[in-house]
Amino acid sequence: MIKELKESEFDRVTTVFEPLHYHLAVRAIIDGYIPGRIWVDDLDNCRTALIWDTRYAYYLSGFEDNHEFNVALDQLITEIIAPEAMKKNIKLYFVICPPHWEKKILNNEVLIDRFPKRIKRCYYAFNQKVNTNWKDKIPSGFTMECVNENVLKRTDLENSDMLIDEIRDIIVSVDEFIRRKFVGYCLVYKDREVASWCLSFMYGSSCECTVQTVEEYQQRGFGTLTTAALIDYCLSNDFTSIGWHCGQENMPSVKLAEKVGFERTNHEYSWIYGNLID
């Protein structure tokens, strides 16, 4: 069996999702801060649960040998979630789960015949401020800009479409990014081209970072500069937790994280992804 929770009941899955507690979006959905839907195996004694952020991400946690739930989950995705996602032109799924769920999914016992692929990921937590002197390292012709309404409403900035696409990966829209006062920093070249950016997902006193540099500007340390700018903002505004997710084999991301003061934690998980509809 599989049952959907009302928003007022979301806190029933807090314990089930303890293995993924370091994912800020999980906490934000359970607390009702951002949109999401949650399904469980039992309304009164939940052992297994699925969170859908109503876009790309699915968080799966709890008892993995729950055969009835696993079978019902595939039906749920086929009959309810996939049609709703397709209406939003969302064709991919990304399942985020603890390691013990991997075998079930990759052995075709869950997400049956959806032929998923896997990326092993890890979580870094900010530990200590490193003196990057980022302000002194901004090259001539570049300026560091706060990613705010003024920047996001400009139509003359090259690569702003890439920046906006990444914002929409974080939150449903640019308007929501602005309304919730999420913060980001970007390097702009000659007031006409965005070269690199670091964006945040924020909830309470916690923040998660994501960084991207346009291909032609890579290998110049720009990701370090924008990330350092965001970290300075967080530290100046009393954030108590700053997180960084990356692929375990994504060495440029790993090196950048460590360079600006993040340390790897023992939290490891999988990103399992594929097509909702063949």
Secondary structure per residue as TSV (DSSP state, phi and psi in degrees):
chain	resnum	aa	ss	phi	psi
A	1	M	-	360.0	154.7
A	2	I	-	-146.8	130.3
A	3	K	E	-127.5	142.7
A	4	E	E	-91.7	137.0
A	5	L	-	-85.9	149.0
A	6	K	-	-76.5	156.1
A	7	E	G	-58.0	-34.0
A	8	S	G	-68.2	-11.2
A	9	E	G	-105.9	1.5
A	10	F	G	-57.7	-30.5
A	11	D	G	-66.8	-8.4
A	12	R	G	-67.9	-18.5
A	13	V	G	-100.7	6.3
A	14	T	T	-54.8	-46.3
A	15	T	T	-68.0	-40.6
A	16	V	T	-59.7	-36.7
A	17	F	T	-94.0	14.5
A	18	E	G	-55.8	-39.0
A	19	P	G	-62.3	-17.0
A	20	L	G	-116.8	24.3
A	21	H	T	-63.5	-23.9
A	22	Y	T	-78.4	-6.0
A	23	H	-	-82.6	112.4
A	24	L	H	-62.4	-34.3
A	25	A	H	-63.5	-34.3
A	26	V	H	-60.5	-49.0
A	27	R	H	-63.8	-39.6
A	28	A	H	-66.5	-36.5
A	29	I	H	-71.8	-46.7
A	30	I	H	-58.9	-37.2
A	31	D	T	-82.8	-3.5
A	32	G	T	80.2	16.4
A	33	Y	S	-77.1	-36.7
A	34	I	S	-125.3	159.7
A	35	P	-	-64.5	149.5
A	36	G	-	-178.1	162.1
A	37	R	E	-128.8	146.7
A	38	I	E	-133.6	134.0
A	39	W	E	-120.5	144.1
A	40	V	E	-133.3	166.8
A	41	D	S	-81.4	-27.1
A	42	D	-	-152.5	129.5
A	43	L	S	-67.0	-31.1
A	44	D	S	-99.8	-25.2
A	45	N	S	-139.5	71.1
A	46	C	-	-70.1	127.1
A	47	R	-	-116.5	-27.2
A	48	T	E	-136.9	141.0
A	49	A	E	-151.9	156.7
A	50	L	E	-127.7	131.6
A	51	I	E	-109.5	132.0
A	52	W	E	-117.3	128.6
A	53	D	-	-82.6	9.4
A	54	T	S	70.2	12.0
A	55	R	S	-131.8	-109.2
A	56	Y	S	-95.4	-28.9
A	57	A	E	-96.0	137.4
A	58	Y	E	-127.7	127.5
A	59	Y	E	-109.2	120.6
A	60	L	E	-119.3	126.7
A	61	S	E	-153.2	168.2
A	62	G	E	105.8	-155.7
A	63	F	-	-73.7	114.6
A	64	E	T	-80.5	-19.6
A	65	D	T	-92.3	35.8
A	66	N	-	-93.7	84.3
A	67	H	H	-58.7	-46.1
A	68	E	H	-61.3	-42.4
A	69	F	H	-65.0	-44.1
A	70	N	H	-62.5	-39.8
A	71	V	H	-67.4	-45.6
A	72	A	H	-65.4	-30.0
A	73	L	H	-62.4	-42.6
A	74	D	H	-63.4	-40.2
A	75	Q	H	-65.4	-40.2
A	76	L	H	-59.3	-46.4
A	77	I	I	-64.8	-43.9
A	78	T	I	-66.9	-43.3
A	79	E	I	-93.7	-26.3
A	80	I	I	-119.4	-56.2
A	81	I	I	-69.1	-50.2
A	82	A	H	-58.8	-47.0
A	83	P	H	-60.2	-38.8
A	84	E	H	-68.7	-40.0
A	85	A	H	-64.5	-41.1
A	86	M	H	-64.1	-30.8
A	87	K	H	-61.9	-27.0
A	88	K	T	-95.2	8.1
A	89	N	T	63.2	32.4
A	90	I	-	-99.0	114.2
A	91	K	-	-110.6	-11.4
A	92	L	E	-109.6	157.0
A	93	Y	E	-126.8	146.4
A	94	F	E	-127.8	108.8
A	95	V	E	-93.4	124.9
A	96	I	E	-108.2	121.6
A	97	C	E	-149.4	157.9
A	98	P	-	-66.1	159.9
A	99	P	G	-55.0	-32.3
A	100	H	G	-71.3	-9.6
A	101	W	G	-86.9	-17.6
A	102	E	H	-54.8	-50.2
A	103	K	H	-58.6	-43.2
A	104	K	H	-59.7	-43.9
A	105	I	H	-73.4	-47.3
A	106	L	H	-71.6	-20.8
A	107	N	T	-88.7	10.0
A	108	N	T	67.0	27.3
A	109	E	S	-93.2	-18.2
A	110	V	S	-132.8	150.5
A	111	L	S	54.2	54.0
A	112	I	T	-61.8	130.1
A	113	D	T	59.4	29.7
A	114	R	-	-103.2	0.0
A	115	F	-	47.8	61.0
A	116	P	-	-75.4	158.0
A	117	K	E	-113.4	161.7
A	118	R	E	-128.9	140.4
A	119	I	E	-125.7	122.7
A	120	K	E	-80.2	130.5
A	121	R	E	-126.7	165.8
A	122	C	E	-142.9	169.0
A	123	Y	E	-124.1	130.2
A	124	Y	E	-109.5	142.2
A	125	A	E	-117.7	137.6
A	126	F	E	-65.0	131.4
A	127	N	-	-118.1	-42.4
A	128	Q	S	-154.0	145.1
A	129	K	-	-72.5	130.9
A	130	V	-	-106.0	134.2
A	131	N	-	-76.1	92.6
A	132	T	-	-87.8	-13.1
A	133	N	-	49.2	42.6
A	134	W	G	-61.5	-33.2
A	135	K	G	-64.1	-35.1
A	136	D	G	-78.5	-12.3
A	137	K	G	-102.6	3.6
A	138	I	-	-71.2	121.8
A	139	P	-	-67.2	159.5
A	140	S	T	-59.1	137.0
A	141	G	T	93.7	-12.1
A	142	F	E	-108.7	149.7
A	143	T	E	-131.9	147.1
A	144	M	E	-92.3	122.0
A	145	E	E	-118.5	143.4
A	146	C	E	-73.8	133.9
A	147	V	-	-79.1	90.3
A	148	N	S	-126.0	-170.9
A	149	E	H	-60.6	-37.6
A	150	N	H	-61.3	-43.0
A	151	V	H	-71.2	-44.4
A	152	L	H	-72.6	-20.5
A	153	K	T	-91.3	-4.0
A	154	R	-	-73.8	136.8
A	155	T	S	-104.4	-2.1
A	156	D	S	-101.9	-1.1
A	157	L	-	-86.0	120.6
A	158	E	B	-65.3	145.2
A	159	N	T	70.6	5.5
A	160	S	H	-65.7	-25.1
A	161	D	H	-65.6	-36.6
A	162	M	H	-67.8	-40.4
A	163	L	H	-62.3	-44.7
A	164	I	H	-66.6	-38.1
A	165	D	H	-59.3	-40.2
A	166	E	H	-69.9	-35.5
A	167	I	H	-60.1	-40.7
A	168	R	H	-71.2	-17.4
A	169	D	H	-76.0	-25.7
A	170	I	H	-85.5	-46.1
A	171	I	S	-143.1	163.0
A	172	V	S	-62.4	-28.9
A	173	S	-	-157.4	165.2
A	174	V	H	-62.6	-40.3
A	175	D	H	-59.5	-39.5
A	176	E	H	-68.8	-38.2
A	177	F	H	-58.1	-43.7
A	178	I	H	-70.9	-46.0
A	179	R	H	-62.1	-38.5
A	180	R	T	-85.3	1.1
A	181	K	T	59.7	36.9
A	182	F	-	-65.7	153.8
A	183	V	-	-121.3	147.6
A	184	G	E	-154.5	164.8
A	185	Y	E	-133.4	144.4
A	186	C	E	-139.1	148.8
A	187	L	E	-92.3	126.8
A	188	V	E	-117.0	131.6
A	189	Y	E	-97.5	120.3
A	190	K	T	50.4	34.3
A	191	D	T	58.6	24.1
A	192	R	T	-138.1	-10.2
A	193	E	E	-145.9	127.8
A	194	V	E	-81.9	126.0
A	195	A	E	-102.7	-35.2
A	196	S	E	-159.6	154.5
A	197	W	E	-153.6	155.2
A	198	C	E	-130.3	124.0
A	199	L	E	-116.4	162.0
A	200	S	E	-126.1	150.6
A	201	F	E	-111.3	124.4
A	202	M	E	-122.8	139.0
A	203	Y	E	-150.6	123.6
A	204	G	T	61.4	-129.0
A	205	S	T	-102.2	20.9
A	206	S	E	-115.9	154.9
A	207	C	E	-147.4	144.0
A	208	E	E	-121.8	141.7
A	209	C	E	-108.5	148.0
A	210	T	E	-138.7	139.4
A	211	V	E	-130.1	146.6
A	212	Q	E	-150.8	141.4
A	213	T	E	-128.2	133.6
A	214	V	-	-59.3	140.6
A	215	E	G	-51.6	-44.5
A	216	E	G	-68.8	-12.8
A	217	Y	G	-107.7	6.5
A	218	Q	T	-72.6	164.4
A	219	Q	T	67.8	23.3
A	220	R	S	-123.0	8.4
A	221	G	S	78.4	13.8
A	222	F	H	-70.4	-33.7
A	223	G	H	-62.1	-37.1
A	224	T	H	-63.7	-41.6
A	225	L	H	-65.8	-46.6
A	226	T	H	-69.2	-36.4
A	227	T	H	-67.0	-42.1
A	228	A	H	-62.2	-37.5
A	229	A	H	-63.9	-42.3
A	230	L	H	-66.6	-41.3
A	231	I	H	-60.8	-42.8
A	232	D	H	-59.2	-40.6
A	233	Y	H	-61.2	-47.4
A	234	C	H	-61.9	-44.6
A	235	L	H	-66.8	-33.1
A	236	S	H	-75.8	-15.5
A	237	N	T	-116.4	25.2
A	238	D	T	63.5	33.0
A	239	F	-	-73.3	136.4
A	240	T	-	-99.3	-12.7
A	241	S	E	-146.1	128.1
A	242	I	E	-127.7	121.8
A	243	G	E	-114.8	161.4
A	244	W	E	-146.5	117.6
A	245	H	E	-102.8	139.8
A	246	C	E	-159.0	162.4
A	247	G	E	-67.2	142.3
A	248	Q	T	-63.2	-25.0
A	249	E	T	-103.2	6.1
A	250	N	-	-85.3	80.1
A	251	M	H	-63.2	-37.3
A	252	P	H	-59.1	-40.2
A	253	S	H	-68.6	-41.3
A	254	V	H	-60.4	-48.0
A	255	K	H	-65.0	-38.8
A	256	L	H	-63.6	-45.8
A	257	A	H	-57.6	-47.7
A	258	E	H	-67.5	-32.3
A	259	K	H	-65.2	-32.8
A	260	V	T	-101.3	7.5
A	261	G	T	111.9	11.4
A	262	F	E	-89.0	150.5
A	263	E	E	-124.9	142.4
A	264	R	E	-70.4	135.1
A	265	T	E	-97.0	-178.9
A	266	N	E	-89.5	9.5
A	267	H	E	-82.1	113.7
A	268	E	E	-126.0	146.2
A	269	Y	E	-154.8	179.0
A	270	S	E	-119.4	147.5
A	271	W	E	-107.6	109.0
A	272	I	E	-112.1	123.6
A	273	Y	E	-137.8	161.3
A	274	G	E	179.2	-166.1
A	275	N	E	-94.0	135.6
A	276	L	S	-67.5	-39.9
A	277	I	-	-123.0	131.5
A	278	D	-	-67.0	360.0
